[in-house]
């Protein structure tokens, strides 16, 4: 399963999905693995939201920024809070991933992430722009920089669930764009 096109040279089944899995992608996956994937319904989601999104990993960009400079600032926050060990390697991996296939979604949200798991725990560094920026012809209001630990299956499921919920609600996206601080932001993520 990949979010980028892969040339199949070994007759191994490859399924290309969107960066944030939608219903069509779920159907493709269900057909391939033989069982339908269902949405997460877990009473612990509200608590895990506060483990994924942290006040110290939140920034409102009040001045114009280049997309890659904004990502670098978010990477530096991850390092400052000891979520990653090597910020240079992390940043280079994120940029390499962005150059392969952009993670900027039509919803004016970017979800950059490194090519591999490089974090001790799964968290998201969030940057909200007071005035949207343009990168490669696409408007960006929010950057969700993923720092994931692939071994934290439950947190990853919650992360994808939260992002799916955000993207499915235009109202939620609009209120998130207007968040002035972390408390506004976290309150605007409705469950």
GIMOHU-V650918 format. One record per pair of residues at least 4 apart in sequence whose C-alpha atoms are under 7 Angstrom apart, sorted by the first residue. I is the first residue (numbers start at 1). J is the second residue. Records with the same first field share a line. If there is no record, write none. Layout:
# GIMOHU-V650918
I=J + J
This chain:
# GIMOHU-V650918
1=14 + 15 + 16
2=15 + 16 + 17
3=16 + 17 + 18 + 19
4=16 + 101
5=16
8=12
17=21 + 25
19=103
20=164
21=25 + 26
22=26
23=27
24=28
25=29
26=30 + 37
27=31
28=32
29=33
30=34 + 35 + 36 + 37
40=161
44=48
45=49 + 158
47=51
48=52 + 155
49=53
50=54
52=122 + 123 + 124
53=123 + 124
54=58
55=182
57=77 + 78 + 125 + 126
58=125 + 126 + 127 + 182
59=126 + 127 + 128
60=127 + 128 + 129 + 130 + 180 + 181
61=127 + 128 + 129 + 130
62=129 + 130
65=69 + 70
66=70
67=71 + 135
68=72
69=73
70=74
71=75
72=76 + 91
73=77
74=78 + 125
75=79 + 87 + 91
76=80 + 87
77=81
78=82 + 83 + 84 + 125
79=83 + 84 + 85 + 87
83=119 + 120 + 121
84=118 + 119 + 120
86=90
87=91
88=92
89=93
90=94 + 114
91=95
92=96
93=97 + 114 + 115
94=98 + 112 + 113 + 114 + 115
95=99
96=100
97=101 + 114 + 115
98=102 + 103 + 112
103=110 + 111 + 112
104=108 + 109 + 110 + 111
105=109 + 110
108=139 + 140 + 141 + 142
109=140 + 141 + 142 + 143
110=140 + 142 + 143 + 144
111=143 + 144 + 145 + 146
112=144 + 145 + 146
113=145 + 146 + 147
117=148 + 149 + 150
118=147 + 148 + 149
119=147 + 148 + 149
120=149
121=148 + 149
122=147 + 148 + 149 + 152 + 155
123=146 + 147 + 148
124=144 + 145 + 146 + 147
125=144 + 145 + 146
126=143 + 144 + 145
127=142 + 143 + 144
128=141 + 142 + 143 + 177
129=141 + 142
132=139 + 140 + 141
133=139 + 140 + 141
134=138 + 139 + 140
135=139
141=177
142=177
152=156
153=157
154=158
155=159
156=160
157=161
158=162
159=163
160=164
161=165
162=166
163=167
164=168
165=169
166=172 + 173
167=173
169=173
170=174
171=175
172=176 + 188 + 189
173=177
174=178
175=179 + 188
176=185 + 188
179=184 + 185
180=184
181=185
182=186
183=187
184=188
185=189
